């Protein structure tokens, strides 16, 4: 028997996730070594079990030896630093257009969990939607090579995401390339996004609670709307925390820190894959924690890659728990439920 989704119920839960909570190290995010994808059939089957166990419990896991080198990751973070160092008037020329999930934005994401803007700026790349949203590198020579380098890195991230999704496809009873076929970079309906994020530094004098006692949130508690998120971080620039679903909505919310290393890739299940799995895979809340008030806050960079199926792809789990829905309609529904008329992105 199928049922409809309940975005309002999800929104209600998220709206109750804005407290400081506590931090716990009682559980750890598992680290899976995929040996640069050089796996025998037996090893591949064993890794599928590791992925499945992580994705059906905490919903987060980290990868070692995943096929993108430290040098390649550091080079792309350097590209991001060059981009965000540009003057405001130049960045404004590639500002996120109304109704689109691409381009530059500055302090525009207001999470239902906090009601305040995330303290960050970002630039999002979605291949079919980039007309007019690339900077003219001849006019802005300080970022020469930015477009080609970013597209090359985005392609590498896409390959990793598809390899991970193969494990879940097989475990759900689909063909191994099932999800790869509905994430086509050449399609005009392609929705995957590489997002470069800069969390701004802040001095102690400005790092104070607001009139309602809310601290400065770098990114309020939320789940991701897509299938799978790959998060690139850098050594020492920590702050990401996750809450397994069993703890969500409790009187005291306990958050688990996710270590940040340049050569360790953090992954999490998104809402779209949770639905596609008939709720067997877990899309759990995470956040970039509130800053300790009254102290200087260093800047932080991260780069998530959001794998989300092409707009016409039909989401239908093997048990048909939910009625079928296209990936485009699903994302539109979730954005409307969470942000209404706001132009904030997920």
N, C-alpha and C positions, 0 to 999 in steps of 0.2 A: 504494500500500500504506500503510495507516495504522499508527501506532504509539502507544503510550501515552506520557504525559509522564513525566519523571524528576525529581520534586521532591527526592529524596534526593541526586541528583547536583548539583542547584542548591544545596542546602543545604551540601554538602561544599565547593563552590567558595566560597560566602559565608563559611564558617567559616575560610577561609584568607585573608580580605581585611581582617584586623584590624591589619595593620602600618601604621606611620607612612608609609612610602613616601617618594616625592619629589614635587616639584611642577614641572610643565613648562608653558611658554607656547608650545611649538612648534606647537600646534594651537589653534584657536579655535572656540567655539560659534557657529555661523552665526546672523545676525540677519536675519529676513525681515520686510519691510514689507508689510502687507496692506491699507494705505490705507483703513482703516475698512471693509473688505470691499466697497469700491466698485471692482469689477473687471470689465473686459470679458471676454468668453469667452476671448479669446487670453491676456489677463493671468492669468485663472484657471488656464488650462492650464499657463502658465509657472510660476506659483506652486506648482502640484501637483508639478512636477519639482523645485523647490527643497525642498519638504517631503520628498519621497521621498528625495532625495539625503542630506539631514540625518538622516533616520530610519533609513536603511539603513547608515549609517556610525557616527557618534558617538552617535546615538540621542537627542541633545539639540538644541534650537534655541530661539531667542528671537524674540519677536514685537514689532514696532513698530506703532503705530496700529491696535490690535486692537479698538477700540470701547468700552473702559472708560476713563474719564478719570482723570488723576492725582488730581483732587479726590475722585472716588468711591473710589479705592483708599486714599487717605490717611484718608478718613472711616471706612472699615471697619477700618483699623489702629487708629484711635482707639477704635472700639468694642471691639476686642480688648484694648487697654490698659486700658480701664475694667473689663472683665470680669476680667482676671487680677489687677487691683489689689484685688479683693474679699477679705475674710477667708477663711481656710481652711475655717471651719465652714460658711460659706455655699456655697462651691464644692463642698464635700462632699455637699451635698443634690442635686447633679446629677451625681454621680460615675458613670462608665462602668459600666453593669450587666454582670453576668457573661454572656458569650456574645454581647454586642452591640458594634457598632462605632461607638458614639455616646457623647456626654457628656464629662465632664471626667476627665482623668487626670493624675497627677503622678509623674514619674520611674518609669514602669512598663514602658517599652519596653526590653527587653534584646535586643540584636541578636546573632545567632549569630556575627557577625564579631568582636565585642568581648567578649561575655559580661558586660558591665557596663551599667547603665541609662543611656539617653540623658539628658543633663542638660537636661531641658525639661519643660514642662507644656503641655497642649493641651485644646481643646474642639472636639468634632466634631459636625457637623450632618448627619444623613441624614433626609430629610423624613418617610418613613413610620414612623420609629422614635423620634420625639421625645416621645411621651407621658410626662409627668412629668420631662422633662429640660430644660425651659425654666425659668429662674428667674422667680419672681413679681415682676414689675417694680413693682407697687404696694408690696410689702414691701421691695424693694430699689430705691428711687427713683434711686440713682446710675447705674443702667443703663437708665433709661427709654428705650424705643425700640430696645433692643438686638435683640429678636426680629425685628421688622419689617425693620430695616436689614440684618440678617444674611441673612434670607431673600431680600431684594431683591438683595443682592450675590451670593448663591449662584446666583440665577436668571441674572444677567448672566454669571457664570463658566460656567454650563452652556451658554449660547448660544455663547460663544466656543469651548468644547470641541467642540460639535457641528459648528461651521463647520470646525474643523481636521480633524475625523474625516471630513468629506465628501471631502477630498483623498485620504485613504488608502482610502476606500471605492472611489472611482473607479479609483485605481491598482491596486487588487486585483481589479478586474473586477466589483464589486458596483454596485448602484444608488447614486446620490449620497446618498440619505437612508437608506441601509441601517443605519448605526449609530445615527442619530437615532431610528429606530423602536424600537430596543431599549434606549433610555435615556429612559424615560417618567417625568417627575417626578410625574405623577398616579397612577402605578401603586403598589399596595402592595408590589410586588417591587422597587421602585426602590432602587438601591444607591449612587448617587453621593454623595460626601461632601465638604463644605467643612470644612477643619480649620484652626483658628487656633492657632498655636504661639508659645509664649514660651520662649526660651532664657534662663535666669536669669543675672544678673550674678554674678560670683564674685571675691572679693578674692584677692590674691596668696598670702596665707597659707594659704588652703584649696585653691589651684590647684597641687596637687602630685600626682605619680604615686601609685598605690595600692601595696599590698604586692607585687604581681606586676609592678610597673613600668609598668602601664597608665596613660596620661595621661587627663585628663578629656575624654571624647568628648561632643560636643554631639549628634551623631547618627552612629552607626556605619555602615560601608559596607553597602549593601543595594540591591536592585532593588525597584521598586514592583510590586504584584500586579495592578494594574488595567489598563485600556486606555491611558489618556492622563492625565498629570498636568500641570496648570497651576500654576505656583508664582509667587505674588506676593511680592515682596521690597521693601525700602525702600533708598533711596540710602545707600551707605556701610556697610550692615549685611551684609557679605559673609561668606564661609565655605563656601559650597556648592562642591563639587568633583565632577568626573565622571571616570570611567575608561572609555574605549572598550573594547569586548569583547576586542579583540586583545591588550590589555595585562593583562587579568584573569588571575590565576594565575601571572604571571611572577615570577621571583625578586625583581626590583626593580619595584615598582608605581609608575607615574608618573601623578599626578593633575593634571587640568586645572582651574584655577579658573574659576568661572562668575560673571561680574560681577553685582552687585546694583544695580539701578536701579528706582525706583518706577514709572516709565512704560514699562519693558521687561518683558515677560512671559516667563518661562522655562518651557519645555515639555519633557517627556520621554516616551518610549514605555514602557509597562508590560508586564509579563509576559503578561497576557491578550491584548493586541494582538499581541505577538510570536507567540504560539501561533496566533492567528486569521489571521496572515499567513503561516503555514507557515515561521516563523523568518526571513522576509525583513526585517521591521522589527526593530530592535535595542533590547532592554531592557537598559540597561547600568548598572553599579554607580555609585552616587554616595554622598556623605556630607557632613555638615557637619563640617569638619576638627576634629581635636583641638586644644585650646587650647595655646598656648605656655606651658609650665609656669613658675611663679614670677612671673607678672605678673597684674595685674587684668584680668578679662574683662568687657567691656561686655555688657549684655543685647542680645538680638536677637529680632525678631519676623518671622515669615513666615506665609503662608497658602497651602497647597496645596489645589487642587480636584481630587479624584480622580474621573474619569469611569470608571465600571465598569458593565457591562451589567446589566439587570434579571435577577433570579435565574433566571427560566425561559428566558432567551435561550440559544440553542444556539451554542456556539463550534465553527465548522467552517471551516477555511481552503479557499480555492479549489482547492488541489491535494490536499486530504484527507490531508495528511501525518499528522495526529493523529486519533484516534477522536473523535467528537463528544462534547461534555460541556457541561452547562449552566454558565452563569456562576456560579450559586450554588454548585454542587458544586466548581467550579474554585477559587473563593476559599476555601471550607472546606478543601479539600485542601492548598492552599498554607499556610494559617495553621496547620493541624495539623503539617505537615512542618517549618515553621520554629520554631514555638513550643510544640508539644506541648500540655501541660496549662496552659501559661502563659496569663494573661489579656491579655498584651501584644498590641497591634494591629500591623498590618503597618507 
